[in-house]
């Protein structure tokens, strides 16, 4: 059986993004075309489907980690170094609003759910989300 670990991860994320867009499981808000993905970025994303790619990447990250993950951890994963001319490069986390809205959309589609981690809440893939990722991986593995 082909699973999400067994295939090329870039192709998996691209296929997951296409499937999310095709099935309308996540819908980008109206402001998504004007927003940067983090304070360290100079411009908005150049790809038209960046919202779906980020959602697919978040799903893949949750699939690979197999543990609940929160918005702050995802902000650190998708963060970047700010290009400051005088005082060197400093790390800046990614936009929390973008990640939070994507997680809420994936919750509405019942692909992820909120779980409690000690005293904090995080999100983890549901069995439906795992099956969704595995089915896309099986499709990618056959190509």
C-alpha positions in Angstrom: 0.0 0.0 0.0 1.3 3.4 -1.0 1.2 6.0 1.8 2.1 9.7 2.1 5.6 8.9 3.1 6.4 6.7 0.0 6.0 9.3 -2.7 7.7 12.5 -3.9 6.7 15.1 -1.4 6.6 18.0 -3.9 4.3 16.1 -6.2 2.2 15.1 -3.2 1.7 18.7 -2.1 0.9 19.8 -5.7 -1.7 17.0 -6.1 -3.2 17.7 -2.7 -3.5 21.4 -3.6 -5.2 20.5 -6.9 -7.6 18.1 -5.1 -8.4 20.7 -2.5 -9.1 23.3 -5.1 -11.1 20.8 -7.3 -13.3 19.6 -4.5 -13.7 23.1 -3.1 -12.6 21.9 0.4 -10.9 25.2 1.1 -11.9 28.5 -0.3 -9.5 31.5 0.0 -11.0 34.6 1.5 -11.3 37.8 -0.6 -8.2 39.4 1.1 -6.0 36.4 0.2 -4.9 38.0 -3.1 -3.6 41.1 -1.4 -1.8 39.7 1.7 1.8 38.7 2.2 2.5 35.3 3.8 4.7 36.9 6.5 6.3 40.1 7.7 9.7 38.9 6.3 8.3 38.8 2.8 8.6 41.8 0.5 5.7 41.0 -1.9 2.6 38.9 -2.2 2.9 35.4 -3.5 3.4 35.1 -7.2 1.4 31.9 -7.7 -2.3 32.2 -8.1 -3.0 29.0 -6.2 -0.7 29.7 -3.2 -3.6 29.3 -0.7 -4.2 25.8 -1.8 -0.5 25.0 -1.8 -0.1 26.3 1.7 -3.2 24.3 2.9 -1.8 21.1 1.2 1.6 21.7 2.8 0.0 22.1 6.2 -1.9 18.8 5.7 1.3 17.1 4.7 3.1 18.4 7.7 0.4 17.1 10.0 0.5 13.8 8.2 4.3 13.4 8.6 4.5 14.6 12.2 1.6 12.4 13.4 1.1 14.6 16.4 -1.1 17.6 17.2 0.3 20.9 16.0 -0.7 24.5 16.8 -0.7 27.8 14.9 2.5 29.0 16.6 4.5 25.9 15.6 3.3 26.3 12.1 4.2 30.0 12.1 7.8 29.0 13.0 7.8 26.3 10.3 6.7 28.6 7.6 8.7 31.7 8.8 11.7 33.2 7.1 14.6 35.5 7.8 14.0 39.1 7.4 16.3 40.9 5.0 17.4 43.8 7.2 20.2 45.9 5.5 21.9 47.2 8.6 21.5 44.8 11.5 21.8 41.4 9.7 19.1 38.8 9.2 16.6 38.0 11.9 14.0 35.3 12.0 10.4 36.3 11.6 7.5 33.9 11.9 4.9 33.5 9.1 1.5 35.2 9.2 -0.8 33.7 11.9 -4.0 34.8 10.2 -3.3 32.9 7.0 -2.5 29.7 8.9 -5.4 30.1 11.2 -7.9 30.6 8.4 -6.5 27.6 6.5 -6.9 25.5 9.6 -10.4 26.7 10.1 -11.3 25.8 6.5 -9.8 22.3 6.9 -11.8 21.9 10.1 -15.0 22.8 8.2 -14.1 20.1 5.6 -13.6 17.7 8.6 -10.0 16.9 7.5 -8.6 18.0 10.8 -9.9 18.5 14.3 -9.0 20.3 17.5 -7.4 18.2 20.2 -6.1 19.1 23.6 -2.3 18.9 24.2 -1.7 19.1 28.0 -3.0 22.6 28.7 -3.1 23.9 25.1 -5.2 23.1 22.0 -3.7 21.9 18.8 -5.0 20.4 15.6 -4.5 16.9 14.2 -5.6 15.0 11.1 -8.9 13.1 11.3 -9.2 9.6 9.8 -10.9 11.2 6.9 -7.9 13.5 6.4 -5.5 10.6 6.6 -7.5 8.7 4.0 -7.7 11.8 1.8 -3.9 12.2 1.9 -3.3 8.4 1.3 -5.7 8.4 -1.7 -3.8 11.3 -3.3 -0.5 9.6 -2.5 -1.7 6.5 -4.2 -2.6 8.5 -7.2 0.8 10.2 -7.2 2.6 6.9 -6.8 1.0 5.5 -9.9 2.1 8.4 -12.1 
